[in-house]
Amino acid sequence: MNLALLGFLMVATFMTLIMTKRMTPLVALIVIPSLFGVIAGQAAGLGDMMIDGIKNLAPTGVMLLFAILFFSTMTDTGLFDPLVGRLVKIVHGDPLLILLGTVVLCSVVSLDGDGSTTYIITIAALLPLYKRFDMNRLYLVCLLMVTSGIMNLTPWGGPTARAASALKLDPATLFLPLIPGMIGGLAFLLGLAFWFGIKERRRLGRVHAHQSLAPSDLGVSQYPEARRPHLRWFNGLLVVALLILLVWGVLPLSVLMMIAFAIAMIVNYPGVAQQKERIAAHAGNVLSVVSLIFAAGIFTGILGGTGMVEAMSKEVVGIIPPALGPYMAPITALLSMPFTFFISNDAFYFGMLPILAEAGAHYGVEPMAIARASLMGQPVHLLSPLVPSTYLLVSLAGVDLADHQRFTLLPAAAVGIVMTLVGIIAMAFPFVA
């Protein structure tokens, strides 16, 4: 059977089952690719493909495990309580200001280039406000995820580095012309947050913070016995040091998270019983996220190992008529939205981008232009069930993944289109060769 068709069918089956809630993402990520791998006649090699996929995602799984434990521990110590208190005073119970603040805070925190860290910090700061004022949490996860998708274009964010590596380009040269598009995307998102805010204001009215919030409500730490106000400066410096080392790339992210967590435990909770208690308090959250990462490894391992990804890529490039060849840059931008949703960034940038760049070169479109255009789909990409940090976001916010996907798809696609249009106007890539 045609491998490309089988690949599209596998992705469609998987998406249908999880979006109609017939199967949990964890089970679907394991069962569906295994079934399609057998249909593809590659049952004998499935074990190796699965292990390869799991190995590739293992560092991400380890990083998320310790990132959740580290930032949850920092939250328990009360590190983020003053920040939330300050935020409450600034927004004065106004849903519109809270929603605008969500985009601004996330865009600043996202500069570290790691979606998981961004979600943990921003959810810790903002979720108590959304809960306290009974605001729609789908707005929260939508704005955080799309902001993160825009900021993900920084050279250390991942996709830009992959695109540069795949086509052997300089990451800084690739990135700088993208800045106007990123600013355009953020401006559009602030407009969207404003619109959400108007809707929430009508629904909820304006709640005065000093009337509605007792001092005890201002904290994000749920366990009074775990608070360490006397160690706030130490914990703050530890987080800053971690983020600086992360940007410098001194050690792999997973290793940095492990070391930071160990230091946090020794200083804040020196007793073995206390340490066990803190780990047990967050074990459920850790298990739900990390189990999904390894299941996603099986999905990507089979998708790549059977050759489905390569076949899907060639099929798509093959159907572009020669008359549209000079428009390869905007075509690549549009293709990057569905494709980075259905297949992983690695599969898209290392498998499909070189084919698109080669096709573009035939029509006089520079590889650099194709590489920049290929990054426009990142806001949509983060909605994919193959993105580990998305599971973290929805689990921390207490939102269903399928509800989040349905709600956020349109805003994410709109931001991708705005970034594409601004990118063309700012000459990051040409509309036509």
C-alpha beads as a LAMMPS data file, in Angstrom:
LAMMPS data file: protein, C-alpha beads

433 atoms
432 bonds

1 atom types
1 bond types

-500.0 500.0 xlo xhi
-500.0 500.0 ylo yhi
-500.0 500.0 zlo zhi

Masses

1 110.0

Atoms # bond

1 1 1 0.000 0.000 0.000
2 1 1 1.118 3.591 -0.701
3 1 1 3.221 4.698 2.288
4 1 1 2.247 8.379 1.993
5 1 1 -1.482 7.531 1.964
6 1 1 -0.972 5.213 4.926
7 1 1 0.849 8.003 6.805
8 1 1 -1.965 10.496 6.183
9 1 1 -4.549 7.884 7.220
10 1 1 -2.601 7.116 10.414
11 1 1 -2.413 10.792 11.421
12 1 1 -6.102 11.361 10.532
13 1 1 -7.211 8.293 12.526
14 1 1 -5.139 9.367 15.501
15 1 1 -6.453 12.960 15.433
16 1 1 -10.075 11.844 15.008
17 1 1 -9.896 9.437 17.944
18 1 1 -8.416 11.938 20.388
19 1 1 -10.485 14.940 19.274
20 1 1 -13.744 12.957 19.540
21 1 1 -12.474 11.623 22.899
22 1 1 -12.874 7.981 21.828
23 1 1 -9.325 7.292 23.049
24 1 1 -6.913 9.003 25.418
25 1 1 -3.798 10.527 23.770
26 1 1 -1.576 8.124 25.766
27 1 1 -3.291 4.989 24.425
28 1 1 -3.744 6.391 20.880
29 1 1 -0.036 7.311 20.599
30 1 1 0.873 3.667 21.249
31 1 1 -1.913 1.682 19.579
32 1 1 -2.549 3.600 16.318
33 1 1 1.056 3.711 14.972
34 1 1 1.610 0.067 15.995
35 1 1 -1.493 -0.964 14.040
36 1 1 -0.522 1.068 10.950
37 1 1 3.060 -0.229 11.149
38 1 1 1.669 -3.775 10.879
39 1 1 -0.627 -2.739 7.965
40 1 1 2.470 -1.284 6.237
41 1 1 3.995 -4.779 6.389
42 1 1 6.817 -3.745 8.713
43 1 1 5.826 -5.689 11.832
44 1 1 9.293 -7.262 12.155
45 1 1 11.068 -3.900 12.544
46 1 1 8.509 -2.159 14.768
47 1 1 10.377 -2.880 18.010
48 1 1 13.570 -1.171 16.810
49 1 1 11.614 1.806 15.435
50 1 1 9.812 2.243 18.761
51 1 1 13.042 2.090 20.765
52 1 1 14.714 4.601 18.411
53 1 1 11.790 6.980 18.830
54 1 1 11.848 6.614 22.622
55 1 1 15.640 7.185 22.687
56 1 1 15.244 10.411 20.677
57 1 1 12.664 11.773 23.118
58 1 1 14.330 10.447 26.289
59 1 1 16.276 13.686 27.024
60 1 1 13.014 15.653 26.622
61 1 1 11.224 13.256 28.975
62 1 1 13.969 13.567 31.588
63 1 1 14.022 17.363 31.219
64 1 1 10.249 17.620 31.689
65 1 1 10.294 15.268 34.668
66 1 1 12.829 17.393 36.542
67 1 1 11.472 20.716 35.225
68 1 1 8.043 19.917 36.678
69 1 1 9.588 18.805 39.974
70 1 1 11.894 21.852 40.150
71 1 1 9.342 24.548 39.338
72 1 1 6.632 22.842 41.402
73 1 1 9.075 22.863 44.333
74 1 1 9.820 26.560 43.716
75 1 1 6.057 27.215 43.744
76 1 1 5.691 25.245 47.002
77 1 1 8.393 27.385 48.653
78 1 1 6.290 30.490 47.925
79 1 1 8.797 31.991 45.459
80 1 1 6.088 33.206 43.049
81 1 1 3.654 34.494 45.732
82 1 1 4.957 38.132 45.728
83 1 1 4.787 38.232 41.902
84 1 1 1.149 37.142 41.930
85 1 1 0.359 39.635 44.691
86 1 1 1.890 42.421 42.602
87 1 1 -0.016 41.282 39.498
88 1 1 -3.332 41.311 41.379
89 1 1 -2.717 44.893 42.514
90 1 1 -1.805 46.012 38.963
91 1 1 -4.810 44.439 37.215
92 1 1 -7.348 45.520 39.888
93 1 1 -9.597 42.599 39.095
94 1 1 -10.020 43.695 35.461
95 1 1 -10.262 40.612 33.155
96 1 1 -9.086 42.706 30.170
97 1 1 -5.844 43.698 31.925
98 1 1 -5.292 40.121 33.094
99 1 1 -5.576 38.841 29.502
100 1 1 -3.251 41.528 28.096
101 1 1 -0.830 40.799 30.955
102 1 1 -0.897 37.105 29.984
103 1 1 0.615 37.885 26.554
104 1 1 3.162 40.385 27.922
105 1 1 4.326 38.103 30.766
106 1 1 4.568 35.054 28.494
107 1 1 6.542 36.926 25.810
108 1 1 9.132 37.979 28.421
109 1 1 9.372 34.569 30.102
110 1 1 9.536 32.839 26.664
111 1 1 12.890 34.488 25.927
112 1 1 14.574 31.474 27.546
113 1 1 13.456 29.488 24.482
114 1 1 11.931 26.589 26.413
115 1 1 8.166 26.126 26.207
116 1 1 7.921 23.859 29.254
117 1 1 9.728 26.305 31.560
118 1 1 7.598 29.163 30.190
119 1 1 4.350 27.319 30.896
120 1 1 5.357 26.317 34.413
121 1 1 6.323 29.879 35.410
122 1 1 3.395 31.654 33.706
123 1 1 0.741 29.172 34.861
124 1 1 2.099 29.429 38.425
125 1 1 1.730 33.228 38.262
126 1 1 -1.534 33.531 36.323
127 1 1 -3.739 30.513 37.091
128 1 1 -4.702 31.772 40.581
129 1 1 -6.006 35.005 38.981
130 1 1 -8.061 33.118 36.379
131 1 1 -9.459 30.825 39.086
132 1 1 -10.175 33.649 41.529
133 1 1 -12.094 35.725 38.980
134 1 1 -13.688 32.632 37.366
135 1 1 -12.205 33.498 33.954
136 1 1 -12.249 31.137 30.961
137 1 1 -9.053 29.060 31.145
138 1 1 -9.199 28.294 27.414
139 1 1 -8.233 31.961 26.907
140 1 1 -5.234 31.423 29.189
141 1 1 -3.877 28.324 27.413
142 1 1 -4.610 29.812 23.962
143 1 1 -2.708 33.052 24.642
144 1 1 0.205 31.299 26.381
145 1 1 0.643 28.699 23.650
146 1 1 0.418 31.096 20.687
147 1 1 2.758 33.623 22.368
148 1 1 5.194 30.781 22.997
149 1 1 4.873 29.756 19.319
150 1 1 5.908 33.254 18.201
151 1 1 8.806 33.512 20.678
152 1 1 9.922 29.997 19.705
153 1 1 11.507 31.563 16.602
154 1 1 14.528 32.831 18.595
155 1 1 17.756 31.101 17.420
156 1 1 17.973 29.081 20.634
157 1 1 14.261 28.151 20.571
158 1 1 14.616 25.005 18.446
159 1 1 12.865 25.372 15.057
160 1 1 15.232 28.103 13.803
161 1 1 18.256 26.014 14.777
162 1 1 16.746 22.967 13.023
163 1 1 15.985 24.936 9.836
164 1 1 19.516 26.410 9.844
165 1 1 21.091 22.967 10.420
166 1 1 18.984 21.241 7.749
167 1 1 19.999 23.758 5.058
168 1 1 23.459 24.603 6.511
169 1 1 22.640 28.296 7.099
170 1 1 23.769 30.767 9.776
171 1 1 21.062 30.863 12.530
172 1 1 21.576 34.597 13.277
173 1 1 21.293 35.590 9.588
174 1 1 18.197 33.399 9.330
175 1 1 16.578 34.905 12.441
176 1 1 17.080 38.686 12.322
177 1 1 14.709 39.457 9.376
178 1 1 11.992 37.450 11.192
179 1 1 11.764 40.023 14.027
180 1 1 9.182 42.321 12.283
181 1 1 6.936 39.294 11.687
182 1 1 7.241 38.280 15.353
183 1 1 6.325 41.838 16.445
184 1 1 3.352 41.750 14.030
185 1 1 2.233 38.408 15.476
186 1 1 2.465 39.700 19.064
187 1 1 0.539 42.887 18.135
188 1 1 -2.239 40.764 16.604
189 1 1 -2.256 38.550 19.711
190 1 1 -2.580 41.586 22.006
191 1 1 -5.584 42.624 19.892
192 1 1 -7.042 39.134 20.357
193 1 1 -6.407 39.324 24.126
194 1 1 -8.169 42.709 24.155
195 1 1 -11.190 41.160 22.398
196 1 1 -11.240 38.205 24.839
197 1 1 -10.979 40.760 27.664
198 1 1 -14.000 42.750 26.426
199 1 1 -16.016 39.496 26.309
200 1 1 -14.907 38.505 29.832
201 1 1 -15.651 42.012 31.149
202 1 1 -19.213 41.735 29.834
203 1 1 -19.617 38.268 31.344
204 1 1 -17.989 38.895 34.726
205 1 1 -18.017 42.661 35.256
206 1 1 -15.041 44.252 36.981
207 1 1 -14.052 42.809 40.355
208 1 1 -12.087 45.091 42.643
209 1 1 -9.014 43.236 43.844
210 1 1 -8.901 44.837 47.292
211 1 1 -12.533 43.887 47.926
212 1 1 -12.408 40.382 46.526
213 1 1 -9.024 39.014 47.498
214 1 1 -7.856 38.266 50.985
215 1 1 -4.044 38.179 51.435
216 1 1 -4.198 34.386 51.691
217 1 1 -5.661 34.256 48.154
218 1 1 -2.648 35.962 46.617
219 1 1 -0.327 32.984 46.865
220 1 1 0.238 30.175 44.406
221 1 1 1.808 27.822 46.945
222 1 1 -0.801 25.263 47.964
223 1 1 1.047 23.750 50.905
224 1 1 1.548 26.165 53.862
225 1 1 3.972 23.733 55.554
226 1 1 6.241 23.768 52.464
227 1 1 6.649 27.571 52.261
228 1 1 10.158 28.914 52.790
229 1 1 9.843 32.747 52.850
230 1 1 13.304 33.104 54.481
231 1 1 14.888 31.347 51.452
232 1 1 13.098 33.453 48.799
233 1 1 16.269 35.295 47.699
234 1 1 18.219 32.061 47.389
235 1 1 15.434 30.385 45.384
236 1 1 15.059 33.442 43.135
237 1 1 18.800 33.472 42.391
238 1 1 18.702 29.723 41.726
239 1 1 15.956 30.193 39.081
240 1 1 17.815 33.130 37.462
241 1 1 21.082 31.141 37.439
242 1 1 19.272 28.189 35.846
243 1 1 17.798 30.373 33.077
244 1 1 21.166 32.072 32.379
245 1 1 22.969 28.715 32.149
246 1 1 20.138 27.435 29.937
247 1 1 20.588 30.307 27.440
248 1 1 24.393 29.901 27.522
249 1 1 24.033 26.177 26.856
250 1 1 26.650 25.268 29.472
251 1 1 25.113 21.811 29.980
252 1 1 22.210 19.917 28.362
253 1 1 18.855 21.220 29.595
254 1 1 17.876 17.890 31.168
255 1 1 21.112 17.840 33.210
256 1 1 20.679 21.489 34.322
257 1 1 17.140 20.702 35.530
258 1 1 18.333 17.661 37.490
259 1 1 21.105 19.634 39.212
260 1 1 18.804 22.616 39.972
261 1 1 16.178 20.277 41.457
262 1 1 18.753 18.507 43.634
263 1 1 20.120 21.851 44.954
264 1 1 16.577 23.131 45.622
265 1 1 15.756 19.996 47.609
266 1 1 18.934 20.029 49.706
267 1 1 18.567 23.712 50.662
268 1 1 14.788 23.956 51.135
269 1 1 13.949 20.483 52.453
270 1 1 17.061 18.907 53.982
271 1 1 15.142 16.050 55.668
272 1 1 14.625 12.826 53.670
273 1 1 10.975 12.609 54.767
274 1 1 10.341 16.200 53.593
275 1 1 11.935 15.468 50.225
276 1 1 9.801 12.349 49.729
277 1 1 6.696 14.348 50.634
278 1 1 7.406 17.067 48.062
279 1 1 8.146 14.532 45.289
280 1 1 4.971 12.561 46.117
281 1 1 2.896 15.790 45.991
282 1 1 3.764 16.240 42.292
283 1 1 4.156 12.609 41.214
284 1 1 0.750 12.479 39.472
285 1 1 1.504 15.505 37.313
286 1 1 4.959 14.174 36.435
287 1 1 3.650 10.727 35.477
288 1 1 0.843 12.054 33.251
289 1 1 3.246 14.253 31.259
290 1 1 6.310 11.988 31.034
291 1 1 4.292 8.887 30.058
292 1 1 2.911 10.863 27.086
293 1 1 6.420 11.854 25.983
294 1 1 7.551 8.242 25.709
295 1 1 4.303 7.269 23.972
296 1 1 4.915 10.114 21.478
297 1 1 8.363 8.544 20.911
298 1 1 6.633 5.385 19.651
299 1 1 4.470 7.454 17.274
300 1 1 7.375 9.466 15.802
301 1 1 9.629 6.376 15.720
302 1 1 7.156 4.405 13.587
303 1 1 6.203 7.418 11.434
304 1 1 9.899 7.971 10.569
305 1 1 11.123 4.369 10.636
306 1 1 8.520 3.029 8.195
307 1 1 9.411 5.806 5.737
308 1 1 5.933 7.365 5.968
309 1 1 7.269 10.861 6.737
310 1 1 9.561 10.882 3.708
311 1 1 6.784 9.574 1.442
312 1 1 4.302 12.177 2.780
313 1 1 6.831 14.990 2.185
314 1 1 7.572 13.960 -1.406
315 1 1 3.871 13.537 -2.169
316 1 1 3.085 17.081 -1.029
317 1 1 5.998 18.672 -2.918
318 1 1 5.087 16.621 -5.998
319 1 1 1.565 18.050 -6.235
320 1 1 2.754 21.695 -6.455
321 1 1 2.133 22.714 -10.110
322 1 1 5.125 24.286 -11.954
323 1 1 3.135 27.517 -12.407
324 1 1 3.180 27.972 -8.627
325 1 1 6.942 27.333 -8.387
326 1 1 7.955 31.043 -8.123
327 1 1 5.573 31.322 -5.116
328 1 1 7.440 28.631 -3.150
329 1 1 8.147 30.918 -0.165
330 1 1 4.480 31.702 0.739
331 1 1 3.544 28.101 -0.210
332 1 1 6.162 26.824 2.259
333 1 1 4.784 29.180 4.946
334 1 1 1.254 27.828 4.421
335 1 1 2.412 24.183 4.267
336 1 1 4.380 24.594 7.510
337 1 1 1.113 25.063 9.460
338 1 1 -0.558 21.692 8.804
339 1 1 2.709 19.799 8.416
340 1 1 4.373 20.844 11.657
341 1 1 1.035 19.959 13.297
342 1 1 0.867 16.440 11.849
343 1 1 4.563 15.562 12.022
344 1 1 7.290 16.550 14.473
345 1 1 9.593 19.550 13.956
346 1 1 12.486 17.143 13.398
347 1 1 10.573 15.299 10.675
348 1 1 9.493 18.533 8.993
349 1 1 12.789 20.442 9.126
350 1 1 15.155 17.551 8.448
351 1 1 12.844 15.553 6.147
352 1 1 10.625 17.977 4.275
353 1 1 12.449 21.334 4.309
354 1 1 15.407 20.203 2.145
355 1 1 12.906 18.938 -0.494
356 1 1 10.985 22.265 -0.403
357 1 1 14.257 24.241 -0.606
358 1 1 15.390 22.171 -3.588
359 1 1 12.040 22.743 -5.334
360 1 1 12.300 26.480 -4.560
361 1 1 15.838 26.693 -5.957
362 1 1 14.539 25.424 -9.348
363 1 1 12.378 28.535 -9.531
364 1 1 14.962 31.004 -8.236
365 1 1 13.824 31.132 -4.578
366 1 1 16.818 31.242 -2.188
367 1 1 17.112 28.440 0.442
368 1 1 17.350 31.195 3.119
369 1 1 13.903 32.507 2.073
370 1 1 12.387 29.002 2.182
371 1 1 13.942 28.425 5.629
372 1 1 12.411 31.662 7.014
373 1 1 9.018 30.896 5.475
374 1 1 9.086 27.389 6.975
375 1 1 9.061 28.900 10.491
376 1 1 5.707 30.666 10.055
377 1 1 3.715 27.614 11.153
378 1 1 5.160 27.456 14.675
379 1 1 2.084 28.884 16.484
380 1 1 0.023 26.044 14.928
381 1 1 2.783 23.481 15.486
382 1 1 2.528 23.841 19.273
383 1 1 -1.092 22.585 19.119
384 1 1 0.151 19.230 17.835
385 1 1 -0.309 16.162 20.054
386 1 1 3.342 15.379 19.225
387 1 1 4.580 18.430 21.196
388 1 1 5.509 17.404 24.753
389 1 1 5.101 20.847 26.333
390 1 1 1.458 21.088 25.158
391 1 1 0.509 18.213 27.484
392 1 1 2.270 20.031 30.292
393 1 1 0.342 23.257 29.542
394 1 1 -3.121 21.667 29.511
395 1 1 -2.419 19.502 32.569
396 1 1 -1.163 22.478 34.621
397 1 1 -4.141 24.626 33.572
398 1 1 -6.670 21.818 34.076
399 1 1 -7.969 22.068 30.496
400 1 1 -8.878 19.194 28.149
401 1 1 -6.456 18.812 25.194
402 1 1 -9.235 18.365 22.605
403 1 1 -11.086 21.468 23.880
404 1 1 -7.819 23.441 23.713
405 1 1 -7.116 22.272 20.146
406 1 1 -10.612 23.162 18.924
407 1 1 -10.538 26.594 20.570
408 1 1 -6.962 27.610 19.681
409 1 1 -6.625 26.323 16.100
410 1 1 -8.172 29.396 14.453
411 1 1 -6.271 32.053 16.520
412 1 1 -2.978 30.133 16.021
413 1 1 -3.509 29.907 12.238
414 1 1 -4.460 33.624 12.106
415 1 1 -1.221 34.580 13.896
416 1 1 0.779 32.393 11.471
417 1 1 -0.848 34.183 8.500
418 1 1 -0.182 37.638 10.049
419 1 1 3.489 36.713 10.574
420 1 1 3.681 35.493 6.948
421 1 1 2.196 38.719 5.557
422 1 1 4.473 40.914 7.688
423 1 1 7.439 38.701 6.713
424 1 1 6.692 39.305 3.018
425 1 1 6.250 43.079 3.550
426 1 1 9.480 43.253 5.614
427 1 1 11.255 41.243 2.847
428 1 1 12.207 38.344 5.096
429 1 1 11.150 36.209 2.118
430 1 1 9.631 37.114 -1.285
431 1 1 6.003 36.642 -2.322
432 1 1 7.208 35.669 -5.795
433 1 1 10.696 34.905 -7.108

Bonds

1 1 1 2
2 1 2 3
3 1 3 4
4 1 4 5
5 1 5 6
6 1 6 7
7 1 7 8
8 1 8 9
9 1 9 10
10 1 10 11
11 1 11 12
12 1 12 13
13 1 13 14
14 1 14 15
15 1 15 16
16 1 16 17
17 1 17 18
18 1 18 19
19 1 19 20
20 1 20 21
21 1 21 22
22 1 22 23
23 1 23 24
24 1 24 25
25 1 25 26
26 1 26 27
27 1 27 28
28 1 28 29
29 1 29 30
30 1 30 31
31 1 31 32
32 1 32 33
33 1 33 34
34 1 34 35
35 1 35 36
36 1 36 37
37 1 37 38
38 1 38 39
39 1 39 40
40 1 40 41
41 1 41 42
42 1 42 43
43 1 43 44
44 1 44 45
45 1 45 46
46 1 46 47
47 1 47 48
48 1 48 49
49 1 49 50
50 1 50 51
51 1 51 52
52 1 52 53
53 1 53 54
54 1 54 55
55 1 55 56
56 1 56 57
57 1 57 58
58 1 58 59
59 1 59 60
60 1 60 61
61 1 61 62
62 1 62 63
63 1 63 64
64 1 64 65
65 1 65 66
66 1 66 67
67 1 67 68
68 1 68 69
69 1 69 70
70 1 70 71
71 1 71 72
72 1 72 73
73 1 73 74
74 1 74 75
75 1 75 76
76 1 76 77
77 1 77 78
78 1 78 79
79 1 79 80
80 1 80 81
81 1 81 82
82 1 82 83
83 1 83 84
84 1 84 85
85 1 85 86
86 1 86 87
87 1 87 88
88 1 88 89
89 1 89 90
90 1 90 91
91 1 91 92
92 1 92 93
93 1 93 94
94 1 94 95
95 1 95 96
96 1 96 97
97 1 97 98
98 1 98 99
99 1 99 100
100 1 100 101
101 1 101 102
102 1 102 103
103 1 103 104
104 1 104 105
105 1 105 106
106 1 106 107
107 1 107 108
108 1 108 109
109 1 109 110
110 1 110 111
111 1 111 112
112 1 112 113
113 1 113 114
114 1 114 115
115 1 115 116
116 1 116 117
117 1 117 118
118 1 118 119
119 1 119 120
120 1 120 121
121 1 121 122
122 1 122 123
123 1 123 124
124 1 124 125
125 1 125 126
126 1 126 127
127 1 127 128
128 1 128 129
129 1 129 130
130 1 130 131
131 1 131 132
132 1 132 133
133 1 133 134
134 1 134 135
135 1 135 136
136 1 136 137
137 1 137 138
138 1 138 139
139 1 139 140
140 1 140 141
141 1 141 142
142 1 142 143
143 1 143 144
144 1 144 145
145 1 145 146
146 1 146 147
147 1 147 148
148 1 148 149
149 1 149 150
150 1 150 151
151 1 151 152
152 1 152 153
153 1 153 154
154 1 154 155
155 1 155 156
156 1 156 157
157 1 157 158
158 1 158 159
159 1 159 160
160 1 160 161
161 1 161 162
162 1 162 163
163 1 163 164
164 1 164 165
165 1 165 166
166 1 166 167
167 1 167 168
168 1 168 169
169 1 169 170
170 1 170 171
171 1 171 172
172 1 172 173
173 1 173 174
174 1 174 175
175 1 175 176
176 1 176 177
177 1 177 178
178 1 178 179
179 1 179 180
180 1 180 181
181 1 181 182
182 1 182 183
183 1 183 184
184 1 184 185
185 1 185 186
186 1 186 187
187 1 187 188
188 1 188 189
189 1 189 190
190 1 190 191
191 1 191 192
192 1 192 193
193 1 193 194
194 1 194 195
195 1 195 196
196 1 196 197
197 1 197 198
198 1 198 199
199 1 199 200
200 1 200 201
201 1 201 202
202 1 202 203
203 1 203 204
204 1 204 205
205 1 205 206
206 1 206 207
207 1 207 208
208 1 208 209
209 1 209 210
210 1 210 211
211 1 211 212
212 1 212 213
213 1 213 214
214 1 214 215
215 1 215 216
216 1 216 217
217 1 217 218
218 1 218 219
219 1 219 220
220 1 220 221
221 1 221 222
222 1 222 223
223 1 223 224
224 1 224 225
225 1 225 226
226 1 226 227
227 1 227 228
228 1 228 229
229 1 229 230
230 1 230 231
231 1 231 232
232 1 232 233
233 1 233 234
234 1 234 235
235 1 235 236
236 1 236 237
237 1 237 238
238 1 238 239
239 1 239 240
240 1 240 241
241 1 241 242
242 1 242 243
243 1 243 244
244 1 244 245
245 1 245 246
246 1 246 247
247 1 247 248
248 1 248 249
249 1 249 250
250 1 250 251
251 1 251 252
252 1 252 253
253 1 253 254
254 1 254 255
255 1 255 256
256 1 256 257
257 1 257 258
258 1 258 259
259 1 259 260
260 1 260 261
261 1 261 262
262 1 262 263
263 1 263 264
264 1 264 265
265 1 265 266
266 1 266 267
267 1 267 268
268 1 268 269
269 1 269 270
270 1 270 271
271 1 271 272
272 1 272 273
273 1 273 274
274 1 274 275
275 1 275 276
276 1 276 277
277 1 277 278
278 1 278 279
279 1 279 280
280 1 280 281
281 1 281 282
282 1 282 283
283 1 283 284
284 1 284 285
285 1 285 286
286 1 286 287
287 1 287 288
288 1 288 289
289 1 289 290
290 1 290 291
291 1 291 292
292 1 292 293
293 1 293 294
294 1 294 295
295 1 295 296
296 1 296 297
297 1 297 298
298 1 298 299
299 1 299 300
300 1 300 301
301 1 301 302
302 1 302 303
303 1 303 304
304 1 304 305
305 1 305 306
306 1 306 307
307 1 307 308
308 1 308 309
309 1 309 310
310 1 310 311
311 1 311 312
312 1 312 313
313 1 313 314
314 1 314 315
315 1 315 316
316 1 316 317
317 1 317 318
318 1 318 319
319 1 319 320
320 1 320 321
321 1 321 322
322 1 322 323
323 1 323 324
324 1 324 325
325 1 325 326
326 1 326 327
327 1 327 328
328 1 328 329
329 1 329 330
330 1 330 331
331 1 331 332
332 1 332 333
333 1 333 334
334 1 334 335
335 1 335 336
336 1 336 337
337 1 337 338
338 1 338 339
339 1 339 340
340 1 340 341
341 1 341 342
342 1 342 343
343 1 343 344
344 1 344 345
345 1 345 346
346 1 346 347
347 1 347 348
348 1 348 349
349 1 349 350
350 1 350 351
351 1 351 352
352 1 352 353
353 1 353 354
354 1 354 355
355 1 355 356
356 1 356 357
357 1 357 358
358 1 358 359
359 1 359 360
360 1 360 361
361 1 361 362
362 1 362 363
363 1 363 364
364 1 364 365
365 1 365 366
366 1 366 367
367 1 367 368
368 1 368 369
369 1 369 370
370 1 370 371
371 1 371 372
372 1 372 373
373 1 373 374
374 1 374 375
375 1 375 376
376 1 376 377
377 1 377 378
378 1 378 379
379 1 379 380
380 1 380 381
381 1 381 382
382 1 382 383
383 1 383 384
384 1 384 385
385 1 385 386
386 1 386 387
387 1 387 388
388 1 388 389
389 1 389 390
390 1 390 391
391 1 391 392
392 1 392 393
393 1 393 394
394 1 394 395
395 1 395 396
396 1 396 397
397 1 397 398
398 1 398 399
399 1 399 400
400 1 400 401
401 1 401 402
402 1 402 403
403 1 403 404
404 1 404 405
405 1 405 406
406 1 406 407
407 1 407 408
408 1 408 409
409 1 409 410
410 1 410 411
411 1 411 412
412 1 412 413
413 1 413 414
414 1 414 415
415 1 415 416
416 1 416 417
417 1 417 418
418 1 418 419
419 1 419 420
420 1 420 421
421 1 421 422
422 1 422 423
423 1 423 424
424 1 424 425
425 1 425 426
426 1 426 427
427 1 427 428
428 1 428 429
429 1 429 430
430 1 430 431
431 1 431 432
432 1 432 433
